[in-house]
Amino acid sequence: MAATAVRYLRSVGAATTAGPHATPRPHTTAGPPHTPPEALPRPDLRAVRDGERLPVDPAEFRRVLGHFASGVTVVTARDADGPTGFACQSFASLSLDPPLVAFMVARTSATWPRIARAGAFCVNVLGAEQGSLCRGFAVSGADKFAGVAYEDAPATGSPLLDSVPAWVDCRVHAVHTGGDHLIVVGRVEALGAAAEGEPLLFHRGMFGRFSR
């Protein structure tokens, strides 16, 4: 729910694009209205104590874990400032009853606070020909929606990108800390998939496609 994300933002003082004169958004869950927190600099996050040696080299960690092939998604949302989103490789189904999914996002992400304030998001599963779309949403600070066609997802109004082979429309259910990332759990409100379409795959730093 939106209240879950709001509690998270209040507890950590997360960064937000809203300035000191931003108008509070209407509260959509039970309880008094709230004002989004003012923008703060990105934190310098460490999951180990100063002077403590990391158990593995970060570059080696990335190299080895890069051997795990995954699909690619774009997680989108809409807050008071308009549409927002980011490319996300770390997405998975979590529970069937209730229907839950999860994605992981860096705690320093500038997009996550906007998703948290929206309290909802849409996971757009990318197809084999949508590598350039993924690259556009992987760039920080750019107008990621420039020239991108989308419509409103049916349950939350989050951007549903055109021609994606599958999508999952969710509300924020819970947020957990996982080292230098956050584990965001979404409760599925609606979803859909095309009858045909190959997935976009990511493996060892490169895009690929499934072949039978």
N, C-alpha and C positions, 0 to 999 in steps of 0.2 A: 504494500500500500504506500501511498505518498507519505503518510505519517512516518513510516519506517525510514525512508530516505531523509526526511526532514530531521528526525532525531539523530541520524548519523551525521549530517552536516553540522548540527549544533554541537555535537560531542567533540568533533575534531576541528571545528573552525575551518572547514574546507574552503578552497578558492571558489569564487563566483564572479561572473562577468557583470553582475548588477552593481551599479555605483551607489554612493551614499544617498542619492536622490531618487532611487528606484521606487516605483509605486508597488506596494505589496499586492500580490496576487490573491484572488479570492481563495479561501480555504475550502478544500473539497472533501475533507473528512471531519468527523466529529471533533469538537474542541474549538478553542478560540483561534482567531486568525493569527498568522505569523508574518514577520518581515524577514525576507532572505538576508543572510549574513553579508556584511560588507566584504569586498574583495581583499584577499590576503595573498602575500607572496607564496609561491610554491614552496613546500617544506623540503628540506634536505633530509631525505629519508634513509635510514639505515636499519636493517633488521638484526644487526649484530652490534655488540658493544664496541666502543673505541678501543683499538689495540688488539681486538680479538681477530685471529686469523680466520679467513673464510675457509670452510671445509673443502671447497673445490674452487678452481679458477673460473670466474664468470664466463670468459670466452670459451673454455672447454665445456662448461655447462650448456651454453647455447649450441655449440657444435654437436654435442651428443644428442641433446633433446631435439635438434633439428632433423634427426633421422625419423622422428615420428611424423608421418604424413597426416595432415588434417584438412578439413574443409575450411572455407573462408566465409566470413559473414561481415555485414555492415550493421552495426547496432545504431538505430536512430531514435530520436525523441523530438518533442516540440515543447519549448518553454515560452515564456513571455517575449523572448527575443527572436523567436522563430525556430526553424528546424536546425537540428544539430545531429552529429553522428561521428562514428569512428570505425575504422576497419578492425575487426576482431577475429583472431584465429582461435582464441581460447573460449570456445562455446561448447556446451554439452547438454543433453537431456539429463534430468535429475530424478524425477519422480513421475509415476503414472497416476497415482491417486493420493493427493491431488496432483494435477498436471503442473509440474514445475520444470524450469530450465535454469541454467546458470551460465554466466560469463564472467571472465576475469578482466580487470582493468587496473592499470597502474594507479597508485594512490596520488601520483603527481599529474594525472590526466586533467587537462583543462575542460574536456568534454563531459567527464563524469559528473561534476557538480550540477551541470545543466540537466542531465538525465535524472539525477536525484531530485532536483526541484520539480521536474515534470511528474515524477512518481510513476512513470510508465515508459515503455520502449517497445520497439519492433525489431526483431532479429531478421535481417534480410539475408537469406542463404544465396551466395553468388553462384552463377553458372560459369561454365568453362570459358565462355567468350567475354567475361566481365573482369578480366585482370586490370584493365585500365581504370575501371570504376573503383576497384579496390585501392589502387595506387592513389587516386584522388582523395579518398577518405583517410588515407594513411598520412597525409601531409598536415602538419600542425600549423594553425594560423591562417590557412587559405579559406576561400569561400568554397566549401566542399560541395555545395548544392548548385553551383553555377552550371547551367546547361544540363542538369540532372532531372529527368522526368520522374514524378512520383505522385501518389495519391494518398489520402488519409486511410490508415488502417481502421478497420471497422469498429473495434472496441475502444481504442485509446486515442485515435487521431494521430498517432505517430506516423512519420513518413514511411510509406510502403513503396519501395523503389520499383520502377517499371521493369518488367521482363525478368524478375528474379524467379528461379524455379521453385522456391519455397519461402514462406515467411511465417513468423510466430509473433503474435501480438500479446504483450504482457504488461502486467502491473508489478511494480517492485514489491516483493514479498519479504525479503530479508537482505541484510548486508553484513558480511563477515570480513574480518581482517585476515589476510594471508601473507605475512611478510611485507614486501614492498608493493603488494597488490591487494585489491579488494575482490571478494567473491560475492557477486550480486546474484541473488536468486529471484527469479520472476515467476509469478503465477500466470499461466497461460489463459487468456481470455478468448482468443480466436486464432486460427491458423489455416494455412492452405498450401497447396502444392500444384504445380503444373503436371499434366499427364506425362510429359516427356521432358528431357533436358539433362545434360551431363553436368556434374559438379565441377567447380573450380577447386583444385587441390594445391596445397602448399607443402613443399618438401625440400629441406636443406637450402632454404633461402630462395627457392625458385617456384614459380607457378607451373602447374602441370595439369593433365586431364586424365580421366579414367578411360581405360580401354578394355574391352571385353575379350 
